[in-house]
């Protein structure tokens, strides 16, 4: 599996976390209606981050380019990003999926408090678990969007930033 795990992703994690917490989060129904979308995901999500906080978005992209160098060619990429939040009530609404319809690579950055009973599992084509990444605060995982994956062990306030990267 081609993936990169980066601990201590943000140099200023608490500032980033606090800025994200100030943003408005929308339910799926609100999001699709307000932004004329047909997305599917459990939880709540912000609108595209550069539209609501450009300085924060620039910091995230800067950190991504700095930390992902050598893993993938970042010279010609397009990045779309959201903040995403989930609570325990969404734990049964998860499913195994890939992100190929939205990007070539996916980056998840775990922002909220560490919970080792939570994280992201990766699956083979036969849906057998092949890798498990624990939810550790300020950890990022970058992976090929073709990989099947699913979040698990939701805890109240599970907050992450989601980047979709297109080459």
C-alpha positions in Angstrom: 0.0 0.0 0.0 1.4 3.4 -1.0 0.7 5.8 1.9 2.5 8.3 4.0 1.8 8.8 7.7 3.1 12.1 9.1 3.0 12.8 12.9 3.2 16.4 14.1 1.8 17.6 10.7 1.1 21.2 11.8 3.8 23.2 13.5 1.0 25.2 15.1 -1.6 22.5 15.7 -3.6 24.3 18.4 -4.0 27.5 16.3 -5.2 25.4 13.3 -7.5 23.4 15.5 -9.0 26.6 17.1 -9.5 28.3 13.7 -11.3 25.2 12.3 -13.6 25.1 15.4 -14.8 28.6 14.6 -16.1 27.6 11.2 -19.7 26.8 10.3 -20.4 23.1 9.8 -23.3 21.9 7.6 -25.2 18.6 7.7 -25.2 16.7 4.4 -28.6 17.9 3.5 -27.8 21.5 4.3 -24.4 21.2 2.4 -25.9 19.7 -0.7 -28.8 22.2 -0.8 -26.7 25.3 -0.1 -23.8 24.4 -2.5 -25.9 22.6 -5.1 -24.0 19.4 -4.6 -24.8 15.6 -4.6 -22.2 14.5 -2.1 -22.5 11.6 0.4 -20.8 11.4 3.7 -21.7 11.0 7.4 -21.2 13.8 9.8 -20.9 17.6 9.2 -18.6 19.5 6.9 -17.5 23.1 6.2 -17.7 24.6 2.8 -14.4 24.6 0.8 -11.9 26.0 3.2 -10.3 28.7 1.0 -13.7 30.3 0.6 -14.1 30.7 4.4 -10.6 31.2 5.6 -7.9 31.8 3.0 -5.0 32.3 5.4 -5.8 29.0 7.2 -6.1 27.2 3.8 -2.7 28.6 2.7 -1.1 27.3 5.9 -2.6 23.9 5.3 -1.3 23.8 1.7 2.1 25.1 2.8 2.4 22.3 5.4 1.2 19.7 2.9 3.8 20.7 0.3 6.5 20.8 2.9 5.6 17.4 4.4 4.5 15.5 1.3 7.6 16.3 -0.7 9.2 13.1 -1.9 6.0 11.1 -1.6 4.3 12.7 -4.6 5.1 15.4 -7.1 3.4 18.5 -5.6 4.5 20.8 -8.4 1.4 20.5 -10.5 -1.5 19.6 -8.2 -5.0 20.9 -7.5 -6.1 20.7 -3.9 -9.6 20.9 -2.5 -10.2 20.9 1.2 -12.9 20.8 3.9 -13.0 20.3 7.6 -15.1 17.3 8.6 -16.6 16.5 12.0 -18.3 13.3 13.2 -19.9 12.2 16.5 -20.8 8.8 17.8 -24.2 9.0 16.3 -22.6 8.6 12.9 -20.7 5.4 13.7 -23.3 3.1 12.0 -23.5 5.3 8.9 -20.0 4.6 7.7 -19.2 2.4 4.7 -16.1 1.1 2.9 -15.4 3.3 -0.1 -12.7 4.9 -2.2 -12.2 8.5 -3.1 -11.3 8.0 -6.8 -14.3 10.0 -7.9 -13.0 13.2 -6.2 -9.2 12.9 -6.5 -6.0 11.0 -7.2 -4.8 11.2 -3.6 -6.5 11.8 -0.3 -5.0 13.4 2.8 -6.7 13.1 6.2 -5.3 15.3 9.0 -6.6 14.3 12.5 -7.2 17.4 14.6 -9.1 16.5 17.7 -7.8 14.7 20.8 -6.1 11.3 20.3 -8.4 8.3 20.4 -6.6 5.0 19.8 -9.9 3.2 19.5 -10.6 5.3 16.4 -9.0 5.8 13.0 -9.1 4.7 9.4 -9.0 1.1 8.2 -7.8 0.2 4.7 -9.1 -2.8 2.8 -8.2 -5.2 0.0 -10.5 -5.7 -2.9 -12.0 -8.6 -1.0 -12.7 -6.2 1.9 -10.1 -7.7 4.2 -8.4 -5.2 6.5 -4.8 -4.6 5.3 -3.9 -1.5 7.3 -5.1 0.4 10.3 -4.1 4.0 11.1 -5.0 5.1 14.6 -6.5 8.5 15.3 -3.6 10.5 16.8 -4.0 14.2 17.2 -2.0 16.1 14.5 -1.4 13.0 12.4 -1.8 13.1 8.6 -2.2 10.2 6.3 -1.8 10.6 2.5 -2.9 7.8 0.3 -3.8 6.8 -3.2 -7.6 7.5 -3.6 -8.1 4.1 -5.2 -7.6 2.4 -1.8 -10.8 1.2 -0.1 -11.1 2.7 3.4 -13.5 3.5 6.2 -13.4 5.5 9.4 -14.2 3.6 12.6 -14.5 4.2 16.3 -16.1 7.6 16.1 -15.9 9.7 19.2 -17.7 12.9 20.0 -16.0 15.7 18.2 -13.9 13.6 15.9 -12.5 16.4 13.7 -10.2 16.2 10.7 -9.3 18.1 7.6 -9.8 16.3 4.3 -7.7 17.2 1.3 -8.4 15.8 -2.2 -5.4 16.1 -4.5 -5.6 15.9 -8.3 -2.5 15.7 -10.4 
